[in-house]
Amino acid sequence: MVKSQNVEAPGPGAQVELLFLHMIPTRDGTRLAANVFLPRERSGGVPAIIEFTPYSRDTGSPEGVKFGAEGFAFVSVDCRGRGDSEGVFLGHGPEEADDGYDLVEWVAAQPWCNGDVALFGGSYTGQNQWTTAAAHPPHLRTIIPAVASMGGLAPGAGGVPIDHQFNWGMLTAGKTLSSRLVAEAPLHIARLAESFEAHESFRSLNARLGGPWGLPDEMNTTPQHAPWRPEWGPAQDGLPGIDVPVLEITGPYDIAERGAIEHHRRYCRARPADQRPHHHIILGPWEHGAAFEGRPQAGDLQFGPAANVDMMQLTIDWYRWVMDGGDKPAFLTDPVHYYVTGAEEWRTAASLETATAGTVPWYLVGHDAHHSAVHPGWLRPDPVDSPSFRFVCDPDERTTMLLEQQPNPSGQSHNPLMELPPNYHDLGAHLWGVDPTSGAFVASIDGFGAVYTSARLSEPLELAGEPQLDAWVVLDQPDADLCVLLYELRVDGSRVLLSPAVQRLRHREPSKGIQLMVPGEPTLVQFRNFHWFARRLAAGSRLQLAVRHTGSLRMDRNHHTGRPDGFETPDDVRIATVNVLHSGEHRSVLHLPLAAVADR
């Protein structure tokens, strides 16, 4: 096809001026490499936006062109030790707050900046916005921490070490971004399978994957079992002093949602609501890599038209409101804006807590027959004494690890920043909300988990918040790893993941430190790290709950001895027997968060 027209309208890049490989000094003399994008048509200084990233400053070029064409300066910076920046990259290291502060103040002093500076980015660069803001640089005007991770909480949770920290270490080791190497999923999975067969702890995985990669050994081998890693988050004493407008973005299909919400709640606790007049959080139905796209799809789950929000334009409008005299984005009314899947519409609330009206109990009920995914127990709204369900956690159980070596033609995630590996079945990722229509990790349960299903709902049920499971269990070993998967089963046979949770039982109460289980003693295990979600379940749907052994290639195996994390050996392998109790004072119960549905 040949176009007749001889004149093509110039693209936004024609309106942008570039300062390439600009070296920015920091207080200790280390220089950070930056590309600076400026609007060509400007008179004097303009508001500036910074992103400093371990994923190559070049990945910020599309945003640089976009922001530059909209009249902002955009400064895309390689983190210390990455790309062309000097120094050593330590991953959320102690220098990051100082580097963020110095970047803000250096940019504010440039002749092309009017002194107003904002931060931008998601995931790692969502977290380092909090870190920088907690250092209180005087010229910082606003932050937009999207899908902000938090070490030890998201990705990962419950004290179970995951392979993500090794993938990420390989991705960001050295100076260049190893995205193509990390995308070689068959290589990575083969090494994981070898480690599984050898009963190795994840402490050895660094070497199996070709390491070390120049990171401190502690970062590669220490299990992330704390509710968060203080050295990887913003300074607690700095949170009350963050007095700039804050716009947060996350959602139930964001792999970092637990971390993003923890950042949100810590800030809310540190600074009262009347001192946060311009603090908003958006919980949309988007994947981790689509936070600024508003792409209305998670894996194979497609959402309604209302989910298709131009988040990049909303971001630009926010910056223009805060720094350039524009109107506040009309989308942002109340402090909390969340999308209700199933209903396919947006709701607002004064806080995350007020989005939930209360909880309703659903009791776990067993039976005497063999139980499995095809012969489940029940979820019932009224308590019933019933037999316990027994299953085993066997470190040698191979069903899940064999499944995870199979390509999964559905559920592929999306990330415009870099090439993603081809999709494989992955229980660890499913526990972050990935591939929400998959039933593979329930259908395969036979002897290593317990499944419970409700009767069909007689009317729609709208939920918003975080479920809680109070499970009374008896173990015959000092420790085990359990995960929980909660679904809506729809009348057409499809399913939607509502919320997952996972727990290494020794870490079941992080504030109390390590607490080994007492073999033979009924113990209340409270699962409190479910994903926040909002969904209207349809009449005729069922609830399904699975409590199961992890047994995943992607998660460090527990040999059930109670020895320190990472120091169990092949000779330590024990099978743990789990009994889930359903009777008397030991009734196990699922608490579902009822949505506070306002008149509409």
C-alpha positions as CSV (number, residue, x, y, z in Angstrom):
1,M,0.0,0.0,0.0
2,V,1.4,3.4,-1.0
3,K,0.0,6.6,0.6
4,S,-0.8,9.5,-1.7
5,Q,0.0,12.2,0.8
6,N,3.4,13.8,0.7
7,V,3.4,15.4,4.1
8,E,3.4,13.3,7.3
9,A,2.6,14.9,10.6
10,P,5.7,14.8,12.8
11,G,5.6,12.5,15.8
12,P,6.0,13.6,19.4
13,G,9.8,13.0,19.3
14,A,10.1,16.0,16.9
15,Q,9.1,18.2,19.8
16,V,11.8,16.9,22.2
17,E,15.4,17.8,22.7
18,L,17.8,15.2,24.1
19,L,20.9,15.5,26.4
20,F,22.5,12.1,26.1
21,L,24.7,10.4,28.7
22,H,24.7,13.3,31.2
23,M,26.7,12.4,34.3
24,I,25.1,13.7,37.6
25,P,27.3,14.0,40.7
26,T,26.2,12.7,44.1
27,R,27.5,13.6,47.6
28,D,30.1,10.9,47.7
29,G,31.5,11.7,44.3
30,T,29.8,8.8,42.5
31,R,28.4,9.9,39.1
32,L,25.0,8.7,37.8
33,A,24.4,8.4,34.1
34,A,21.2,10.1,32.7
35,N,19.4,10.8,29.5
36,V,17.5,14.1,29.7
37,F,14.5,14.8,27.5
38,L,13.4,18.4,27.2
39,P,10.6,20.2,25.4
40,R,12.1,22.0,22.4
41,E,9.5,24.8,22.7
42,R,10.2,26.2,26.2
43,S,10.9,29.6,27.6
44,G,12.9,29.2,30.8
45,G,12.6,26.3,33.2
46,V,9.9,23.7,33.2
47,P,8.8,21.1,35.7
48,A,10.9,17.9,35.7
49,I,10.2,14.3,36.3
50,I,12.8,11.7,37.4
51,E,13.0,7.9,37.2
52,F,16.1,6.1,38.4
53,T,16.1,2.5,37.5
54,P,18.3,-0.6,37.5
55,Y,16.7,-1.7,34.2
56,S,18.7,0.7,31.9
57,R,17.9,4.3,31.5
58,D,17.1,3.5,27.9
59,T,13.9,1.8,28.9
60,G,12.6,5.2,29.9
61,S,13.0,6.7,26.4
62,P,9.3,6.2,25.4
63,E,8.2,8.1,28.6
64,G,10.9,10.7,28.0
65,V,9.5,11.5,24.6
66,K,6.0,11.5,25.9
67,F,6.7,13.8,28.8
68,G,8.9,16.0,26.8
69,A,6.2,16.5,24.2
70,E,3.8,17.4,27.0
71,G,6.1,20.2,28.2
72,F,8.0,18.4,31.0
73,A,11.6,17.6,31.4
74,F,12.2,13.9,32.0
75,V,15.4,12.5,33.5
76,S,16.0,8.8,33.1
77,V,18.9,7.7,35.3
78,D,20.8,4.5,35.7
79,C,20.9,3.5,39.4
80,R,24.3,3.5,41.1
81,G,26.4,0.6,39.7
82,R,24.0,0.0,36.7
83,G,24.4,0.9,33.1
84,D,26.8,3.8,32.7
85,S,26.6,4.9,36.3
86,E,29.5,4.6,38.6
87,G,29.6,2.7,41.9
88,V,28.3,-0.7,43.0
89,F,24.6,-1.7,42.7
90,L,23.3,-3.3,45.9
91,G,19.6,-3.4,45.1
92,H,17.7,-1.0,47.4
93,G,21.0,-0.4,49.2
94,P,21.6,2.2,51.9
95,E,22.8,4.8,49.3
96,E,19.5,4.9,47.4
97,A,17.8,7.5,49.6
98,D,20.9,9.8,49.3
99,D,21.1,9.2,45.6
100,G,17.4,10.0,45.2
101,Y,17.7,13.2,47.3
102,D,20.8,14.3,45.3
103,L,19.1,13.7,42.0
104,V,16.1,15.8,42.9
105,E,18.2,18.7,44.1
106,W,20.6,18.5,41.1
107,V,17.7,18.5,38.6
108,A,16.0,21.4,40.5
109,A,19.1,23.5,40.1
110,Q,19.4,23.1,36.3
111,P,18.6,26.0,34.1
112,W,16.0,24.0,32.1
113,C,14.1,23.2,35.4
114,N,11.8,25.6,37.2
115,G,12.6,24.0,40.6
116,D,9.6,21.7,40.7
117,V,10.6,18.0,40.6
118,A,8.5,14.8,40.6
119,L,9.3,11.1,40.6
120,F,7.9,8.4,38.3
121,G,8.1,4.7,37.9
122,G,6.8,1.3,38.9
123,S,8.0,-1.8,40.7
124,Y,11.6,-1.2,41.8
125,T,11.2,2.5,40.8
126,G,8.0,2.6,42.7
127,Q,9.7,1.6,45.9
128,N,12.6,4.0,45.4
129,Q,10.2,6.8,45.1
130,W,9.1,6.1,48.7
131,T,12.7,5.8,49.8
132,T,13.5,9.2,48.2
133,A,10.4,10.9,49.5
134,A,11.2,9.7,53.1
135,A,14.5,11.6,52.8
136,H,12.6,14.9,52.2
137,P,14.4,16.6,49.3
138,P,13.2,20.2,49.4
139,H,12.3,20.5,45.7
140,L,10.3,17.3,45.5
141,R,6.7,18.1,44.6
142,T,5.0,14.7,44.1
143,I,5.5,11.0,43.7
144,I,3.6,8.3,41.8
145,P,4.8,5.0,43.2
146,A,3.2,2.3,41.0
147,V,3.2,-1.4,41.7
148,A,5.8,-0.7,44.4
149,S,7.6,-3.8,45.6
150,M,8.8,-4.3,49.1
151,G,11.5,-6.8,50.0
152,G,10.3,-9.9,51.8
153,L,6.6,-9.2,51.1
154,A,6.1,-8.7,47.4
155,P,7.1,-10.5,45.3
156,G,7.0,-13.5,47.7
157,A,5.4,-13.7,51.1
158,G,4.9,-15.9,54.1
159,G,8.6,-16.7,54.7
160,V,8.9,-19.1,51.8
161,P,12.1,-18.2,49.7
162,I,11.3,-18.0,46.0
163,D,13.2,-18.2,42.8
164,H,12.3,-14.6,41.9
165,Q,15.2,-13.2,43.9
166,F,17.7,-15.3,41.8
167,N,16.0,-14.3,38.5
168,W,16.1,-10.7,39.5
169,G,19.7,-11.0,40.7
170,M,20.7,-12.4,37.3
171,L,18.6,-9.6,35.5
172,T,20.4,-6.8,37.3
173,A,23.9,-8.2,38.0
174,G,26.8,-6.3,36.4
175,K,26.2,-3.2,34.2
176,T,23.8,-4.4,31.5
177,L,20.3,-5.7,31.6
178,S,20.2,-9.5,31.1
179,S,16.5,-9.7,30.0
180,R,17.1,-12.0,27.1
181,L,19.1,-14.4,29.4
182,V,16.3,-14.4,32.0
183,A,13.8,-15.0,29.2
184,E,15.5,-18.4,28.5
185,A,12.9,-20.2,30.7
186,P,13.9,-23.8,29.7
187,L,17.4,-23.2,30.9
188,H,16.2,-21.8,34.2
189,I,13.6,-24.5,34.8
190,A,16.1,-27.3,34.0
191,R,18.4,-26.0,36.8
192,L,15.5,-25.7,39.2
193,A,14.5,-29.3,38.4
194,E,18.0,-30.5,39.1
195,S,18.1,-28.6,42.4
196,F,14.7,-30.2,43.3
197,E,15.9,-33.7,42.4
198,A,19.0,-33.2,44.5
199,H,17.0,-32.0,47.5
200,E,19.1,-28.8,47.6
201,S,18.2,-25.7,49.4
202,F,17.9,-22.4,47.5
203,R,21.2,-21.5,49.1
204,S,22.8,-23.5,46.3
205,L,20.7,-22.1,43.5
206,N,22.9,-19.1,42.9
207,A,25.8,-21.4,41.8
208,R,23.5,-23.7,39.8
209,L,22.3,-20.7,37.8
210,G,25.8,-19.5,37.0
211,G,26.4,-17.2,39.9
212,P,27.7,-15.4,41.8
213,W,26.6,-12.3,40.1
214,G,28.4,-9.7,42.1
215,L,25.7,-9.2,44.7
216,P,26.3,-9.7,48.4
217,D,25.8,-13.3,49.4
218,E,23.2,-12.3,51.9
219,M,21.0,-11.1,49.1
220,N,21.2,-14.3,47.2
221,T,20.7,-16.8,50.1
222,T,18.9,-15.3,53.0
223,P,15.2,-16.3,53.1
224,Q,12.9,-13.3,52.9
225,H,10.7,-14.3,55.9
226,A,10.2,-11.0,57.7
227,P,6.9,-9.1,57.0
228,W,9.2,-6.7,55.3
229,R,12.9,-5.9,54.9
230,P,13.6,-2.6,56.8
231,E,16.8,-2.0,54.9
232,W,14.9,-2.3,51.6
233,G,12.1,0.1,52.4
234,P,11.7,3.8,53.2
235,A,13.0,4.9,56.5
236,Q,10.2,4.6,59.0
237,D,11.0,7.9,60.7
238,G,10.9,9.7,57.4
239,L,7.3,8.7,56.5
240,P,5.5,11.3,58.7
241,G,7.4,14.1,56.9
242,I,6.2,13.1,53.4
243,D,4.0,16.1,52.8
244,V,3.7,16.1,49.0
245,P,0.8,14.7,46.9
246,V,1.0,10.9,46.4
247,L,-0.7,8.8,43.8
248,E,-0.3,5.1,44.2
249,I,-1.2,2.4,41.6
250,T,-1.6,-1.4,42.2
251,G,-4.3,-4.1,42.1
252,P,-5.1,-7.8,42.7
253,Y,-3.2,-9.0,39.6
254,D,-0.1,-7.0,40.4
255,I,2.6,-9.4,41.6
256,A,3.8,-6.7,44.0
257,E,0.3,-5.9,45.4
258,R,1.1,-7.0,49.0
259,G,4.2,-4.7,49.0
260,A,2.3,-1.8,47.4
261,I,-0.5,-2.0,50.0
262,E,2.1,-2.3,52.8
263,H,3.7,0.9,51.6
264,H,0.3,2.6,51.6
265,R,-0.7,1.4,55.1
266,R,2.6,2.4,56.6
267,Y,2.3,5.9,55.2
268,C,-1.3,6.1,56.4
269,R,-0.3,5.1,59.9
270,A,2.6,7.5,59.9
271,R,0.6,10.6,58.7
272,P,-3.0,11.1,59.7
273,A,-5.6,11.5,56.9
274,D,-6.2,15.2,57.6
275,Q,-2.5,15.7,56.8
276,R,-2.7,13.8,53.5
277,P,-5.3,15.9,51.6
278,H,-3.9,14.8,48.2
279,H,-3.2,11.1,48.8
280,H,-4.9,8.7,46.4
281,I,-4.5,5.0,45.6
282,I,-5.9,3.3,42.5
283,L,-6.5,-0.5,42.6
284,G,-7.1,-1.5,39.0
285,P,-7.4,-5.0,37.4
286,W,-4.1,-4.7,35.6
287,E,-0.9,-6.8,35.6
288,H,2.3,-5.7,37.2
289,G,3.8,-4.6,33.8
290,A,0.7,-2.7,32.7
291,A,0.3,-0.2,35.5
292,F,0.8,2.9,33.2
293,E,-1.2,1.3,30.4
294,G,-4.4,0.4,32.0
295,R,-4.5,-2.7,29.8
296,P,-7.8,-4.4,30.6
297,Q,-6.5,-8.0,30.8
298,A,-4.7,-10.2,33.2
299,G,-3.5,-13.4,31.6
300,D,-6.6,-14.8,29.8
301,L,-9.0,-12.8,32.0
302,Q,-10.5,-9.9,30.1
303,F,-12.2,-7.0,31.8
304,G,-15.0,-4.7,30.8
305,P,-14.5,-1.3,28.9
306,A,-14.4,0.6,32.1
307,A,-11.1,-1.0,33.0
308,N,-9.5,0.5,29.9
309,V,-8.1,3.7,31.6
310,D,-5.4,5.7,29.9
311,M,-3.2,5.7,33.0
312,M,-0.3,7.5,31.2
313,Q,-2.6,10.4,30.4
314,L,-3.9,10.4,34.0
315,T,-0.3,10.5,35.2
316,I,0.5,13.5,32.9
317,D,-2.7,15.2,34.2
318,W,-1.6,14.6,37.8
319,Y,1.8,16.1,37.2
320,R,0.2,19.1,35.4
321,W,-2.2,19.6,38.3
322,V,0.6,19.5,40.9
323,M,3.3,21.4,39.1
324,D,1.8,23.4,36.3
325,G,-1.5,24.8,37.3
326,G,-3.7,22.3,35.6
327,D,-7.0,20.8,36.8
328,K,-6.9,17.8,39.1
329,P,-7.8,14.6,37.2
330,A,-11.6,14.2,37.3
331,F,-11.1,10.4,37.8
332,L,-9.7,11.0,41.3
333,T,-12.6,11.9,43.6
334,D,-12.1,9.9,46.9
335,P,-8.8,8.8,48.3
336,V,-9.4,5.2,47.2
337,H,-10.5,4.2,43.7
338,Y,-10.9,0.5,43.0
339,Y,-12.3,-1.6,40.2
340,V,-14.8,-4.3,41.0
341,T,-14.4,-7.2,38.5
342,G,-17.5,-9.1,37.7
343,A,-19.5,-5.9,38.1
344,E,-16.9,-4.3,35.8
345,E,-17.2,-0.9,37.3
346,W,-15.3,1.5,39.6
347,R,-16.0,2.2,43.2
348,T,-14.6,4.8,45.6
349,A,-13.9,4.8,49.3
350,A,-12.4,7.1,52.0
351,S,-9.9,4.4,52.8
352,L,-9.0,0.8,52.1
353,E,-10.6,-0.2,55.4
354,T,-14.0,1.5,54.6
355,A,-14.2,-0.3,51.3
356,T,-15.0,-3.4,53.4
357,A,-18.3,-3.4,55.3
358,G,-17.4,-6.4,57.5
359,T,-16.7,-10.1,57.1
360,V,-18.9,-13.2,56.7
361,P,-17.7,-16.6,57.9
362,W,-17.7,-19.7,55.7
363,Y,-16.9,-22.8,57.7
364,L,-14.7,-25.6,56.3
365,V,-16.6,-28.9,56.5
366,G,-15.0,-32.3,55.9
367,H,-16.4,-35.9,55.3
368,D,-15.3,-39.5,55.9
369,A,-14.6,-40.5,52.3
370,H,-11.4,-40.0,50.3
371,H,-11.1,-36.3,49.6
372,S,-9.5,-34.7,46.5
373,A,-10.3,-32.0,44.0
374,V,-13.1,-34.1,42.6
375,H,-14.3,-35.2,46.0
376,P,-14.1,-32.0,48.0
377,G,-15.3,-30.9,51.3
378,W,-17.8,-28.0,51.7
379,L,-17.7,-24.4,52.5
380,R,-20.9,-23.6,54.5
381,P,-22.2,-20.4,56.1
382,D,-23.2,-22.3,59.3
383,P,-20.8,-24.3,61.6
384,V,-21.1,-28.1,61.4
385,D,-18.9,-30.6,63.3
386,S,-17.3,-32.9,60.8
387,P,-14.3,-35.2,60.3
388,S,-10.9,-33.6,59.8
389,F,-9.1,-33.7,56.4
390,R,-5.7,-35.3,56.4
391,F,-3.0,-34.8,53.7
392,V,0.8,-35.0,53.5
393,C,3.5,-32.5,52.6
394,D,6.1,-34.7,51.0
395,P,9.3,-33.0,49.8
396,D,9.6,-35.8,47.2
397,E,6.0,-35.2,45.8
398,R,6.5,-34.6,42.1
399,T,3.1,-33.7,40.7
400,T,3.5,-29.9,40.9
401,M,7.2,-29.8,39.9
402,L,6.4,-31.9,36.8
403,L,3.5,-29.7,35.9
404,E,5.7,-26.6,36.2
405,Q,8.0,-28.1,33.6
406,Q,5.2,-27.9,31.0
407,P,4.6,-24.9,28.8
408,N,1.3,-23.1,29.5
409,P,-0.3,-21.8,26.3
410,S,-2.6,-19.5,28.2
411,G,-2.2,-16.8,30.8
412,Q,0.9,-15.1,29.3
413,S,1.7,-12.0,31.3
414,H,2.6,-8.6,29.6
415,N,5.4,-6.2,30.3
416,P,6.3,-3.5,27.8
417,L,9.6,-2.8,29.6
418,M,11.3,-6.1,28.6
419,E,10.9,-9.5,27.0
420,L,9.2,-11.9,29.3
421,P,9.9,-15.7,29.4
422,P,7.4,-18.0,27.6
423,N,4.7,-18.9,30.0
424,Y,5.0,-22.1,32.0
425,H,2.7,-23.4,34.8
426,D,4.0,-21.7,37.9
427,L,2.5,-22.1,41.4
428,G,4.7,-19.4,42.8
429,A,3.5,-16.8,40.2
430,H,-0.1,-18.0,40.7
431,L,0.3,-17.1,44.4
432,W,1.0,-13.5,43.2
433,G,-2.2,-13.4,41.1
434,V,-0.7,-14.4,37.8
435,D,-2.7,-16.6,35.3
436,P,-6.0,-16.0,37.3
437,T,-8.1,-18.4,35.2
438,S,-5.9,-21.5,35.7
439,G,-7.2,-24.4,37.7
440,A,-4.1,-26.6,37.3
441,F,-3.0,-26.3,40.9
442,V,-6.3,-27.4,42.3
443,A,-7.2,-30.1,39.7
444,S,-3.9,-31.9,40.4
445,I,-4.5,-32.2,44.2
446,D,-4.8,-35.7,45.4
447,G,-3.3,-36.5,48.8
448,F,-1.3,-33.3,49.2
449,G,-4.1,-30.8,49.9
450,A,-7.7,-30.3,50.9
451,V,-10.3,-28.7,48.7
452,Y,-13.6,-27.2,49.8
453,T,-16.5,-26.0,47.6
454,S,-19.7,-24.1,48.5
455,A,-23.2,-24.6,47.2
456,R,-24.2,-22.4,44.4
457,L,-24.8,-18.8,45.4
458,S,-28.5,-17.9,45.3
459,E,-27.7,-14.2,44.6
460,P,-24.7,-12.1,43.6
461,L,-22.1,-11.6,46.3
462,E,-19.9,-8.5,46.3
463,L,-16.6,-8.8,48.1
464,A,-13.9,-6.2,48.7
465,G,-10.8,-6.5,50.9
466,E,-8.5,-9.2,52.1
467,P,-9.9,-12.6,53.1
468,Q,-8.6,-14.3,56.3
469,L,-8.3,-18.0,56.9
470,D,-8.2,-19.3,60.5
471,A,-7.1,-22.9,60.0
472,W,-6.8,-25.3,63.0
473,V,-4.2,-27.8,62.0
474,V,-2.3,-30.6,63.6
475,L,1.2,-31.4,62.3
476,D,3.4,-34.4,63.2
477,Q,6.6,-32.3,62.3
478,P,7.9,-29.0,63.5
479,D,7.2,-27.1,60.2
480,A,5.6,-27.2,56.8
481,D,4.7,-24.8,53.9
482,L,1.1,-24.4,53.0
483,C,-0.6,-22.2,50.4
484,V,-4.2,-21.2,50.0
485,L,-6.1,-20.5,46.8
486,L,-9.6,-19.0,46.7
487,Y,-11.7,-19.0,43.5
488,E,-15.0,-18.2,42.0
489,L,-16.3,-21.2,40.1
490,R,-18.7,-20.0,37.4
491,V,-21.6,-21.8,35.9
492,D,-19.9,-22.0,32.5
493,G,-17.1,-24.1,34.0
494,S,-14.6,-21.3,34.1
495,R,-12.9,-20.0,37.2
496,V,-11.4,-16.8,38.5
497,L,-8.7,-16.6,41.1
498,L,-10.0,-14.3,43.9
499,S,-7.1,-14.2,46.3
500,P,-4.1,-16.4,47.2
501,A,-2.0,-16.7,50.4
502,V,1.1,-18.7,51.4
503,Q,2.8,-19.4,54.8
504,R,5.9,-21.2,56.1
505,L,4.3,-22.2,59.4
506,R,7.4,-21.4,61.5
507,H,6.9,-17.7,60.4
508,R,3.1,-17.7,61.0
509,E,3.4,-14.8,63.5
510,P,6.3,-12.6,62.2
511,S,6.2,-10.2,65.1
512,K,7.0,-13.2,67.5
513,G,9.9,-14.5,65.4
514,I,10.4,-18.2,64.7
515,Q,7.7,-20.4,66.3
516,L,8.0,-24.1,65.4
517,M,4.9,-26.2,65.5
518,V,4.4,-28.6,68.4
519,P,3.8,-32.0,66.8
520,G,0.4,-33.5,67.7
521,E,-0.9,-30.2,69.2
522,P,-3.9,-28.4,67.5
523,T,-2.5,-25.0,66.4
524,L,-4.4,-22.0,65.0
525,V,-2.7,-20.9,61.8
526,Q,-3.9,-17.5,60.7
527,F,-3.4,-16.7,57.0
528,R,-3.2,-13.0,56.9
529,N,-1.3,-12.3,53.6
530,F,-4.1,-12.7,51.1
531,H,-4.3,-10.3,48.2
532,W,-6.7,-7.4,48.4
533,F,-9.4,-7.8,45.7
534,A,-12.8,-6.6,44.8
535,R,-15.3,-8.7,42.8
536,R,-19.0,-9.3,42.4
537,L,-19.6,-13.0,42.3
538,A,-22.5,-14.1,40.1
539,A,-25.6,-15.9,41.3
540,G,-25.1,-19.6,40.5
541,S,-21.3,-19.4,41.1
542,R,-19.6,-21.4,43.8
543,L,-16.7,-20.6,46.1
544,Q,-13.7,-22.9,46.1
545,L,-10.9,-23.0,48.6
546,A,-7.8,-25.1,48.4
547,V,-5.3,-25.6,51.2
548,R,-2.3,-27.5,49.9
549,H,1.4,-28.4,50.1
550,T,3.5,-26.1,47.9
551,G,5.8,-28.6,46.3
552,S,6.9,-26.1,43.7
553,L,10.1,-25.7,41.7
554,R,9.8,-22.0,42.2
555,M,9.7,-22.1,46.0
556,D,12.4,-23.4,48.4
557,R,11.4,-26.8,49.7
558,N,10.8,-27.3,53.4
559,H,12.3,-30.6,54.7
560,H,10.1,-30.2,57.8
561,T,12.9,-30.6,60.4
562,G,12.7,-27.1,61.9
563,R,16.3,-26.5,61.2
564,P,17.2,-22.9,60.2
565,D,15.9,-21.8,56.8
566,G,18.3,-22.8,54.0
567,F,20.4,-25.2,56.1
568,E,18.4,-28.5,55.7
569,T,20.2,-31.2,53.8
570,P,19.0,-34.2,51.7
571,D,19.4,-36.4,54.8
572,D,16.9,-34.2,56.6
573,V,13.9,-35.0,54.4
574,R,10.8,-35.8,56.3
575,I,7.2,-36.2,55.3
576,A,4.8,-34.0,57.3
577,T,1.2,-35.1,57.9
578,V,-1.3,-32.3,58.1
579,N,-4.7,-32.6,59.7
580,V,-7.2,-29.7,59.1
581,L,-9.7,-29.7,61.9
582,H,-13.4,-28.9,61.5
583,S,-15.1,-29.4,64.8
584,G,-15.9,-27.9,68.2
585,E,-13.4,-25.3,69.4
586,H,-11.1,-26.2,66.5
587,R,-13.4,-25.2,63.6
588,S,-11.5,-23.8,60.7
589,V,-13.2,-20.8,59.1
590,L,-12.7,-18.6,56.1
591,H,-13.6,-14.9,56.6
592,L,-14.7,-13.2,53.4
593,P,-14.6,-9.4,53.2
594,L,-18.1,-8.0,52.3
595,A,-18.0,-4.9,50.1
596,A,-19.4,-1.6,51.4
597,V,-21.7,-1.0,48.4
598,A,-22.9,2.6,48.3
599,D,-26.2,3.6,46.7
600,R,-25.5,4.0,43.0
